[in-house]
Amino acid sequence: MLTVDEEIYRRLPALLISGDTSPQELARVAGAGYRMLHKPVSVELLYRELNAVLESAARAASPAQEP
């Protein structure tokens, strides 16, 4: 996911789930602007995080409403 063309995929909502906790990987994910969960992930946490990612993407895609 982090090696694809950012111009095309930057607006693609994504949540990474990994067992990799190396400082290099954490920095790479954070630098790319993605959220990452570490295994094991509870259903409740996965649900909350997916909702947050999708809500954020929806806000970013919506035109600003003027009063």
Phi and psi in radians as a Rosetta constraint file:
Dihedral C 1 N 2 CA 2 C 2 CIRCULARHARMONIC -1.395 0.35
Dihedral N 2 CA 2 C 2 N 3 CIRCULARHARMONIC -0.138 0.35
Dihedral C 2 N 3 CA 3 C 3 CIRCULARHARMONIC -1.790 0.35
Dihedral N 3 CA 3 C 3 N 4 CIRCULARHARMONIC -0.025 0.35
Dihedral C 3 N 4 CA 4 C 4 CIRCULARHARMONIC -1.328 0.35
Dihedral N 4 CA 4 C 4 N 5 CIRCULARHARMONIC 2.844 0.35
Dihedral C 4 N 5 CA 5 C 5 CIRCULARHARMONIC -1.077 0.35
Dihedral N 5 CA 5 C 5 N 6 CIRCULARHARMONIC 1.951 0.35
Dihedral C 5 N 6 CA 6 C 6 CIRCULARHARMONIC -1.116 0.35
Dihedral N 6 CA 6 C 6 N 7 CIRCULARHARMONIC -0.500 0.35
Dihedral C 6 N 7 CA 7 C 7 CIRCULARHARMONIC -1.047 0.35
Dihedral N 7 CA 7 C 7 N 8 CIRCULARHARMONIC -0.654 0.35
Dihedral C 7 N 8 CA 8 C 8 CIRCULARHARMONIC -1.460 0.35
Dihedral N 8 CA 8 C 8 N 9 CIRCULARHARMONIC -0.769 0.35
Dihedral C 8 N 9 CA 9 C 9 CIRCULARHARMONIC -1.728 0.35
Dihedral N 9 CA 9 C 9 N 10 CIRCULARHARMONIC 0.036 0.35
Dihedral C 9 N 10 CA 10 C 10 CIRCULARHARMONIC -1.050 0.35
Dihedral N 10 CA 10 C 10 N 11 CIRCULARHARMONIC -0.567 0.35
Dihedral C 10 N 11 CA 11 C 11 CIRCULARHARMONIC -1.569 0.35
Dihedral N 11 CA 11 C 11 N 12 CIRCULARHARMONIC -0.013 0.35
Dihedral C 11 N 12 CA 12 C 12 CIRCULARHARMONIC -1.304 0.35
Dihedral N 12 CA 12 C 12 N 13 CIRCULARHARMONIC 2.048 0.35
Dihedral C 12 N 13 CA 13 C 13 CIRCULARHARMONIC -1.159 0.35
Dihedral N 13 CA 13 C 13 N 14 CIRCULARHARMONIC 2.289 0.35
Dihedral C 13 N 14 CA 14 C 14 CIRCULARHARMONIC -2.573 0.35
Dihedral N 14 CA 14 C 14 N 15 CIRCULARHARMONIC 2.574 0.35
Dihedral C 14 N 15 CA 15 C 15 CIRCULARHARMONIC -2.334 0.35
Dihedral N 15 CA 15 C 15 N 16 CIRCULARHARMONIC 2.127 0.35
Dihedral C 15 N 16 CA 16 C 16 CIRCULARHARMONIC -1.622 0.35
Dihedral N 16 CA 16 C 16 N 17 CIRCULARHARMONIC 2.436 0.35
Dihedral C 16 N 17 CA 17 C 17 CIRCULARHARMONIC -2.176 0.35
Dihedral N 17 CA 17 C 17 N 18 CIRCULARHARMONIC 2.150 0.35
Dihedral C 17 N 18 CA 18 C 18 CIRCULARHARMONIC -2.594 0.35
Dihedral N 18 CA 18 C 18 N 19 CIRCULARHARMONIC 2.787 0.35
Dihedral C 18 N 19 CA 19 C 19 CIRCULARHARMONIC -1.744 0.35
Dihedral N 19 CA 19 C 19 N 20 CIRCULARHARMONIC -0.082 0.35
Dihedral C 19 N 20 CA 20 C 20 CIRCULARHARMONIC -1.399 0.35
Dihedral N 20 CA 20 C 20 N 21 CIRCULARHARMONIC 2.072 0.35
Dihedral C 20 N 21 CA 21 C 21 CIRCULARHARMONIC -2.060 0.35
Dihedral N 21 CA 21 C 21 N 22 CIRCULARHARMONIC 0.351 0.35
Dihedral C 21 N 22 CA 22 C 22 CIRCULARHARMONIC -1.131 0.35
Dihedral N 22 CA 22 C 22 N 23 CIRCULARHARMONIC 2.506 0.35
Dihedral C 22 N 23 CA 23 C 23 CIRCULARHARMONIC -0.993 0.35
Dihedral N 23 CA 23 C 23 N 24 CIRCULARHARMONIC -0.621 0.35
Dihedral C 23 N 24 CA 24 C 24 CIRCULARHARMONIC -1.120 0.35
Dihedral N 24 CA 24 C 24 N 25 CIRCULARHARMONIC -0.778 0.35
Dihedral C 24 N 25 CA 25 C 25 CIRCULARHARMONIC -1.193 0.35
Dihedral N 25 CA 25 C 25 N 26 CIRCULARHARMONIC -0.726 0.35
Dihedral C 25 N 26 CA 26 C 26 CIRCULARHARMONIC -1.058 0.35
Dihedral N 26 CA 26 C 26 N 27 CIRCULARHARMONIC -0.742 0.35
Dihedral C 26 N 27 CA 27 C 27 CIRCULARHARMONIC -1.149 0.35
Dihedral N 27 CA 27 C 27 N 28 CIRCULARHARMONIC -0.688 0.35
Dihedral C 27 N 28 CA 28 C 28 CIRCULARHARMONIC -1.128 0.35
Dihedral N 28 CA 28 C 28 N 29 CIRCULARHARMONIC -0.770 0.35
Dihedral C 28 N 29 CA 29 C 29 CIRCULARHARMONIC -1.139 0.35
Dihedral N 29 CA 29 C 29 N 30 CIRCULARHARMONIC -0.827 0.35
Dihedral C 29 N 30 CA 30 C 30 CIRCULARHARMONIC -1.088 0.35
Dihedral N 30 CA 30 C 30 N 31 CIRCULARHARMONIC -0.717 0.35
Dihedral C 30 N 31 CA 31 C 31 CIRCULARHARMONIC -1.124 0.35
Dihedral N 31 CA 31 C 31 N 32 CIRCULARHARMONIC -0.497 0.35
Dihedral C 31 N 32 CA 32 C 32 CIRCULARHARMONIC -1.464 0.35
Dihedral N 32 CA 32 C 32 N 33 CIRCULARHARMONIC -0.145 0.35
Dihedral C 32 N 33 CA 33 C 33 CIRCULARHARMONIC 1.486 0.35
Dihedral N 33 CA 33 C 33 N 34 CIRCULARHARMONIC 0.305 0.35
Dihedral C 33 N 34 CA 34 C 34 CIRCULARHARMONIC -1.739 0.35
Dihedral N 34 CA 34 C 34 N 35 CIRCULARHARMONIC 2.723 0.35
Dihedral C 34 N 35 CA 35 C 35 CIRCULARHARMONIC -1.627 0.35
Dihedral N 35 CA 35 C 35 N 36 CIRCULARHARMONIC 2.511 0.35
Dihedral C 35 N 36 CA 36 C 36 CIRCULARHARMONIC -2.345 0.35
Dihedral N 36 CA 36 C 36 N 37 CIRCULARHARMONIC 2.293 0.35
Dihedral C 36 N 37 CA 37 C 37 CIRCULARHARMONIC -1.870 0.35
Dihedral N 37 CA 37 C 37 N 38 CIRCULARHARMONIC 2.635 0.35
Dihedral C 37 N 38 CA 38 C 38 CIRCULARHARMONIC -1.888 0.35
Dihedral N 38 CA 38 C 38 N 39 CIRCULARHARMONIC 2.389 0.35
Dihedral C 38 N 39 CA 39 C 39 CIRCULARHARMONIC -1.133 0.35
Dihedral N 39 CA 39 C 39 N 40 CIRCULARHARMONIC 2.589 0.35
Dihedral C 39 N 40 CA 40 C 40 CIRCULARHARMONIC -1.328 0.35
Dihedral N 40 CA 40 C 40 N 41 CIRCULARHARMONIC 2.614 0.35
Dihedral C 40 N 41 CA 41 C 41 CIRCULARHARMONIC -2.023 0.35
Dihedral N 41 CA 41 C 41 N 42 CIRCULARHARMONIC 2.231 0.35
Dihedral C 41 N 42 CA 42 C 42 CIRCULARHARMONIC -1.278 0.35
Dihedral N 42 CA 42 C 42 N 43 CIRCULARHARMONIC 2.713 0.35
Dihedral C 42 N 43 CA 43 C 43 CIRCULARHARMONIC -1.041 0.35
Dihedral N 43 CA 43 C 43 N 44 CIRCULARHARMONIC -0.709 0.35
Dihedral C 43 N 44 CA 44 C 44 CIRCULARHARMONIC -1.100 0.35
Dihedral N 44 CA 44 C 44 N 45 CIRCULARHARMONIC -0.792 0.35
Dihedral C 44 N 45 CA 45 C 45 CIRCULARHARMONIC -1.139 0.35
Dihedral N 45 CA 45 C 45 N 46 CIRCULARHARMONIC -0.761 0.35
Dihedral C 45 N 46 CA 46 C 46 CIRCULARHARMONIC -1.034 0.35
Dihedral N 46 CA 46 C 46 N 47 CIRCULARHARMONIC -0.786 0.35
Dihedral C 46 N 47 CA 47 C 47 CIRCULARHARMONIC -1.053 0.35
Dihedral N 47 CA 47 C 47 N 48 CIRCULARHARMONIC -0.840 0.35
Dihedral C 47 N 48 CA 48 C 48 CIRCULARHARMONIC -1.072 0.35
Dihedral N 48 CA 48 C 48 N 49 CIRCULARHARMONIC -0.798 0.35
Dihedral C 48 N 49 CA 49 C 49 CIRCULARHARMONIC -1.192 0.35
Dihedral N 49 CA 49 C 49 N 50 CIRCULARHARMONIC -0.711 0.35
Dihedral C 49 N 50 CA 50 C 50 CIRCULARHARMONIC -1.094 0.35
Dihedral N 50 CA 50 C 50 N 51 CIRCULARHARMONIC -0.745 0.35
Dihedral C 50 N 51 CA 51 C 51 CIRCULARHARMONIC -1.061 0.35
Dihedral N 51 CA 51 C 51 N 52 CIRCULARHARMONIC -0.747 0.35
Dihedral C 51 N 52 CA 52 C 52 CIRCULARHARMONIC -1.092 0.35
Dihedral N 52 CA 52 C 52 N 53 CIRCULARHARMONIC -0.757 0.35
Dihedral C 52 N 53 CA 53 C 53 CIRCULARHARMONIC -1.130 0.35
Dihedral N 53 CA 53 C 53 N 54 CIRCULARHARMONIC -0.772 0.35
Dihedral C 53 N 54 CA 54 C 54 CIRCULARHARMONIC -1.208 0.35
Dihedral N 54 CA 54 C 54 N 55 CIRCULARHARMONIC -0.675 0.35
Dihedral C 54 N 55 CA 55 C 55 CIRCULARHARMONIC -1.129 0.35
Dihedral N 55 CA 55 C 55 N 56 CIRCULARHARMONIC -0.716 0.35
Dihedral C 55 N 56 CA 56 C 56 CIRCULARHARMONIC -1.100 0.35
Dihedral N 56 CA 56 C 56 N 57 CIRCULARHARMONIC -0.751 0.35
Dihedral C 56 N 57 CA 57 C 57 CIRCULARHARMONIC -1.130 0.35
Dihedral N 57 CA 57 C 57 N 58 CIRCULARHARMONIC -0.676 0.35
Dihedral C 57 N 58 CA 58 C 58 CIRCULARHARMONIC -1.147 0.35
Dihedral N 58 CA 58 C 58 N 59 CIRCULARHARMONIC -0.729 0.35
Dihedral C 58 N 59 CA 59 C 59 CIRCULARHARMONIC -1.101 0.35
Dihedral N 59 CA 59 C 59 N 60 CIRCULARHARMONIC -0.741 0.35
Dihedral C 59 N 60 CA 60 C 60 CIRCULARHARMONIC -1.162 0.35
Dihedral N 60 CA 60 C 60 N 61 CIRCULARHARMONIC -0.539 0.35
Dihedral C 60 N 61 CA 61 C 61 CIRCULARHARMONIC -1.483 0.35
Dihedral N 61 CA 61 C 61 N 62 CIRCULARHARMONIC -0.318 0.35
Dihedral C 61 N 62 CA 62 C 62 CIRCULARHARMONIC -1.409 0.35
Dihedral N 62 CA 62 C 62 N 63 CIRCULARHARMONIC 2.386 0.35
Dihedral C 62 N 63 CA 63 C 63 CIRCULARHARMONIC -1.162 0.35
Dihedral N 63 CA 63 C 63 N 64 CIRCULARHARMONIC 2.557 0.35
Dihedral C 63 N 64 CA 64 C 64 CIRCULARHARMONIC -1.116 0.35
Dihedral N 64 CA 64 C 64 N 65 CIRCULARHARMONIC 2.338 0.35
Dihedral C 64 N 65 CA 65 C 65 CIRCULARHARMONIC -1.576 0.35
Dihedral N 65 CA 65 C 65 N 66 CIRCULARHARMONIC 2.294 0.35
Dihedral C 65 N 66 CA 66 C 66 CIRCULARHARMONIC -1.677 0.35
Dihedral N 66 CA 66 C 66 N 67 CIRCULARHARMONIC 2.528 0.35
